[in-house]
């Protein structure tokens, strides 16, 4: 019996190439990715640095509490406004960057080596962290939290993951970035010889991305940069549309505060220290009153300056016999909330601009703004400008 063996032209590969899409567009290239990527990197860097400032002003470690500066008075307003504005501007940049590089998802073989696998894993971590940070931050601006975890610590932790993944990605891609960094670089000029319209196409794309960044910035930044408040079309808060002309994050109802009549019947200011004492609202009003103009700025990105009238906190502490370097603990009447109790370092406590405020813009505080008394201090996050204050404790 004779065996007939069919000749083969070679061994078939163990993994067949799946049907993959082809991309003919000229702008899914390294030069375009480099230009958009460096702009995105600037926005991410601004977000990271200002986010660190915000976090450590809100939740300072023990060694930093007395070192935090109360000047400039507008410091937190600027840094947090930049944080939110840069984060919103980064969203169209991220979408453009992903559009430029997404054809690389379809390269074959998917994993060419261990190094290639690690590189792709690092890119996946970078993209996931960046998407999470930008879109969770955007939802925080709108005060919508459709997740079971606490936003602040998770957002802070993932921010470190993002910046680490970004630095690793830049280090790995540094040779390719360098080759396409300038318009006249060798890597940039080579494709132009094959397609004369590519430079024009790229400029059009970059102009469109720049216009998108400018548009989302202009229609949202007015919530903190008040000269543009008339263009504040998409931000969740307008600096003028609020009780007493100042936005409110947490209302009296949300904090479990009753009506003014109930508050008046219950309220006493208790100052605990070497010489403890209590004050009624009338006694507090009879003390020397100071007037200051200070901004209130919140983590959601809105801010506005206002005129406040009240008693200097340092005067209340001196009456209680507090030593010069003392911190204070401030307690609110509210029944629940992460910032019901707040600590204030000595720099804020002794600052002559820090008030237990009783009036806003010459009017008695509304209940939503903290009636009968609230803290207002310079260069301080809004969540730490405690409302409905009922107790000051010398530490």
C-alpha positions in Angstrom: 0.0 0.0 0.0 1.3 3.4 -0.9 0.9 6.4 1.3 0.4 9.7 -0.5 1.5 12.7 1.6 0.3 16.1 0.5 3.2 18.5 0.5 3.0 21.5 2.7 4.4 24.9 2.1 5.4 25.4 5.7 4.1 25.0 9.3 0.9 26.9 10.0 1.2 29.4 12.8 -0.2 28.3 16.1 -2.1 31.5 16.4 -3.9 32.8 13.3 -4.2 36.4 12.8 -7.8 37.4 13.4 -9.6 39.7 11.1 -8.6 43.2 12.2 -9.7 46.6 11.0 -7.4 48.7 8.9 -6.8 52.4 9.5 -6.0 54.6 6.6 -6.2 58.0 8.5 -3.0 59.9 8.5 -3.4 61.4 12.0 -3.2 58.2 14.1 0.5 58.9 14.2 3.3 59.5 16.7 3.6 63.2 16.0 -0.1 63.9 16.6 0.0 61.7 19.7 3.0 63.6 21.0 1.5 67.1 20.5 -1.8 66.2 22.2 0.0 64.1 24.8 2.2 66.9 26.1 -0.8 69.3 26.4 -2.6 66.6 28.3 0.4 66.0 30.5 0.5 69.7 31.5 -3.2 69.6 32.4 -2.7 66.4 34.5 0.4 68.0 36.2 -1.6 71.1 37.2 -4.4 68.8 38.5 -2.0 66.8 40.5 -0.1 69.7 42.1 -3.2 71.6 43.0 -4.9 68.4 44.2 -2.1 67.9 46.6 -2.5 71.4 47.9 -6.2 70.9 48.4 -5.8 67.5 50.1 -3.3 68.7 52.6 -5.2 71.9 53.4 -8.3 69.8 54.1 -6.6 66.8 55.8 -3.2 67.9 57.0 -1.0 65.4 58.8 -0.2 66.2 62.5 3.2 67.8 61.7 1.7 70.2 59.1 -1.3 71.5 61.0 0.4 74.5 62.6 2.5 75.2 59.5 -0.3 75.8 57.0 -0.3 79.5 55.9 -3.3 81.7 56.1 -1.9 84.0 53.4 -2.5 84.8 50.6 -6.1 85.0 51.5 -7.1 84.0 48.0 -4.6 81.1 47.8 -7.1 78.2 48.0 -9.5 79.9 45.7 -6.9 80.1 42.9 -5.4 76.6 43.4 -8.8 74.8 43.6 -10.2 76.9 40.7 -7.2 75.8 38.6 -7.6 72.2 39.8 -11.2 72.0 38.5 -10.6 74.1 35.4 -7.6 72.0 34.4 -9.5 68.8 35.0 -12.4 69.8 32.8 -10.0 71.0 30.1 -8.2 67.7 30.2 -11.3 65.7 29.2 -11.4 66.7 25.5 -7.6 66.4 25.4 -7.9 62.8 26.8 -10.6 61.9 24.3 -8.5 63.3 21.4 -5.4 61.4 22.7 -7.3 58.2 22.9 -8.7 58.7 19.4 -5.2 59.2 18.0 -3.7 56.0 19.5 -6.6 53.6 19.6 -5.6 51.8 16.3 -2.7 50.4 18.4 -5.2 48.2 20.2 -5.4 46.2 17.0 -1.8 45.4 16.3 -0.8 41.7 15.9 0.5 39.8 17.6 -1.1 41.5 20.6 1.8 40.6 22.9 5.2 40.3 21.2 7.4 39.9 24.3 7.4 40.2 28.0 8.6 43.8 27.7 5.8 44.5 25.3 3.2 42.9 27.6 4.4 45.0 30.6 4.3 48.2 28.4 0.7 47.5 27.4 -0.2 46.8 31.0 1.3 50.1 32.1 -0.7 51.9 29.4 -3.9 50.2 30.6 -3.2 51.4 34.1 -2.5 54.9 32.9 -5.7 55.1 30.8 -7.9 53.6 33.5 -6.5 55.9 36.2 -6.9 59.0 34.0 -10.4 58.2 33.0 -11.4 57.5 36.6 -9.8 60.7 37.9 -11.3 63.0 35.3 -14.8 61.7 35.2 -15.1 61.0 39.0 -13.8 64.6 39.5 -16.4 65.9 37.1 -19.2 64.1 39.0 -17.9 65.5 42.2 -18.2 69.0 40.8 -21.9 68.1 40.2 -22.1 66.5 43.7 -23.3 63.2 42.3 -21.7 60.1 43.8 -23.0 56.9 42.1 -20.4 54.7 43.9 -20.2 53.0 47.3 -16.8 54.4 48.4 -15.7 57.7 49.9 -14.7 60.0 47.0 -11.8 62.0 48.7 -9.4 59.2 49.8 -10.0 57.2 46.6 -9.5 60.1 44.3 -6.3 61.1 46.2 -4.9 57.5 46.1 -5.7 57.0 42.4 -4.1 60.4 41.7 -0.8 58.9 42.8 -1.3 55.9 40.7 -2.0 58.2 37.7 1.1 60.3 38.1 3.3 57.2 38.6 1.9 55.5 35.5 2.3 58.8 33.5 6.0 59.1 34.5 6.6 55.5 33.6 4.9 55.9 30.3 7.0 59.0 29.5 10.2 57.2 30.4 9.4 54.2 28.2 8.3 56.4 25.3 11.0 59.0 25.7 12.9 58.1 22.5 9.8 58.1 20.3 8.6 61.4 21.9 12.0 63.0 21.3 11.9 62.0 17.6 8.5 63.7 17.1 8.8 66.5 19.6 9.3 69.4 17.1 7.8 70.3 13.7 11.2 69.9 12.0 12.2 66.7 13.8 13.1 63.7 11.6 10.2 61.7 12.8 7.8 64.5 12.0 9.2 65.3 8.6 9.3 61.8 7.2 5.5 61.3 6.8 5.2 64.7 5.2 7.2 63.5 2.2 4.6 60.8 1.5 1.5 63.0 2.1 1.7 66.7 1.6 -1.7 67.4 3.3 -0.8 65.8 6.6 0.7 68.9 8.2 -2.4 70.9 7.3 -4.7 68.1 8.5 -2.9 67.9 11.8 -3.1 71.6 12.3 -6.9 71.5 11.7 -7.3 68.7 14.2 -5.2 70.5 16.9 -7.2 73.7 16.3 -10.4 71.8 16.8 -9.2 70.2 20.0 -7.9 73.6 21.2 -11.4 75.1 20.5 -13.0 72.3 22.4 -10.8 72.9 25.4 -11.4 76.7 25.2 -15.1 76.2 25.0 -15.5 73.9 28.0 -13.3 76.2 30.0 -15.1 79.4 29.2 -18.5 78.0 30.0 -17.5 76.5 33.4 -14.7 78.6 34.8 -17.0 81.5 35.7 -18.0 79.7 38.9 -14.6 80.6 40.3 -13.3 83.3 38.0 -16.2 85.7 38.5 -15.4 88.2 35.7 -16.6 85.3 33.4 -19.7 84.5 35.5 -22.0 85.6 32.7 -20.6 82.8 30.5 -21.1 80.2 33.3 -23.5 78.1 31.3 -22.5 74.5 32.1 -21.1 74.7 35.7 -23.5 73.4 38.3 -23.3 76.6 40.3 -23.5 80.3 39.4 -21.7 82.6 41.9 -24.7 85.0 41.9 -27.6 82.6 42.0 -27.8 81.7 45.7 -29.2 82.9 49.0 -27.6 86.3 50.0 -25.7 86.1 46.7 -23.4 83.3 47.8 -23.7 79.6 46.8 -24.5 76.9 49.3 -23.3 73.4 49.2 -24.9 71.9 52.4 -28.3 73.3 53.4 -29.7 73.5 56.9 -32.2 70.7 56.0 -29.4 68.4 54.8 -27.5 69.1 58.0 -30.5 68.3 60.2 -30.7 71.9 61.5 -34.2 73.0 62.6 -35.9 76.3 62.1 -34.5 79.6 63.3 -36.9 79.5 66.3 -35.6 76.1 67.3 -32.0 77.2 66.8 -32.5 80.4 68.9 -34.0 78.3 71.7 -31.1 75.9 71.8 -28.1 77.9 70.8 -25.2 78.8 73.1 -21.6 79.4 72.2 -19.5 77.3 74.6 -15.8 78.1 74.6 -13.7 75.5 76.4 -10.3 76.4 77.7 -8.4 77.3 80.8 -11.1 79.9 81.5 -14.3 78.3 80.0 -17.4 80.4 79.4 -20.7 80.6 77.5 -22.2 83.3 75.4 -25.8 83.9 74.2 -26.3 85.3 70.7 -27.0 88.7 72.2 -23.8 88.7 74.2 -21.8 87.7 71.2 -23.3 90.5 69.2 -22.4 92.9 72.0 -18.7 92.1 71.6 -16.4 94.2 69.3 -17.3 93.4 65.7 -14.9 93.2 62.8 -15.6 93.4 59.1 -13.4 91.5 56.5 -13.7 90.7 52.9 -12.7 87.1 52.2 -13.5 84.5 49.5 -15.2 81.2 50.3 -14.0 78.5 48.0 -15.2 74.9 47.8 -13.6 71.7 46.5 -16.2 71.6 43.7 -14.5 74.6 42.1 -16.8 77.5 42.8 -15.7 80.5 44.8 -16.7 84.1 45.5 -15.6 86.9 47.8 -18.0 88.4 50.3 -18.1 90.9 53.2 -18.3 89.2 56.6 -18.9 90.7 60.0 -18.3 89.0 63.3 -16.0 88.5 66.3 -12.4 87.6 65.9 -11.6 84.1 66.9 -8.4 85.2 68.6 -10.5 87.5 70.9 -12.6 84.6 71.9 -9.6 82.4 72.6 -7.8 85.2 74.6 -10.9 85.5 76.8 -10.7 81.7 77.4 -7.1 82.1 78.5 -5.7 80.1 75.5 -1.9 80.1 75.1 -0.5 81.8 72.0 0.3 78.6 70.2 -3.0 76.9 70.8 -5.1 75.1 68.2 -8.8 74.9 68.4 -11.5 72.4 67.7 -14.7 73.7 66.2 -18.0 71.8 66.6 -21.2 72.4 64.6 -24.8 71.9 65.6 -25.4 69.7 62.6 -26.3 66.1 63.5 -24.3 64.4 60.8 -21.6 65.0 58.3 -17.9 64.4 57.7 -17.0 67.9 58.7 -19.2 68.4 61.7 -16.0 68.7 63.8 -13.0 70.6 62.5 -9.6 71.5 63.8 -7.9 74.8 63.1 -4.1 75.2 63.4 -2.6 78.2 65.3 -1.8 80.1 62.2 -5.5 80.3 61.3 -6.7 80.6 64.9 -4.5 83.7 65.5 -5.0 85.4 62.2 -6.9 88.7 62.7 -9.0 88.0 59.6 -10.4 84.7 61.1 -13.9 85.4 62.3 -16.8 83.8 64.0 -19.1 85.5 61.5 -22.6 86.7 62.4 -23.4 88.7 59.3 -22.9 88.4 55.5 -23.0 91.5 53.3 -24.4 93.5 56.2 -27.3 91.1 56.7 -27.8 88.5 59.4 -26.7 85.1 58.2 -29.4 83.0 56.7 -30.0 79.5 58.1 -28.4 77.9 55.1 -25.3 80.1 55.5 -24.8 79.0 59.1 -27.0 81.1 61.3 -26.4 82.1 64.0 -22.6 81.8 63.7 -20.0 80.3 61.3 -16.3 80.3 60.8 -14.7 82.3 58.0 -10.9 82.2 57.6 -8.4 83.1 54.9 -6.9 80.6 52.5 -9.1 77.8 53.8 -11.3 75.2 52.0 -15.0 75.8 52.2 -15.7 72.5 53.9 -13.6 73.8 56.9 -15.5 77.1 57.1 -17.8 75.4 59.7 -21.4 76.5 59.9 -23.8 76.5 62.8 -20.9 76.7 65.3 -21.8 75.9 68.8 -18.5 75.1 70.5 -14.9 76.2 70.4 -12.4 74.1 72.3 -8.8 75.2 73.0 -6.3 72.3 72.3 
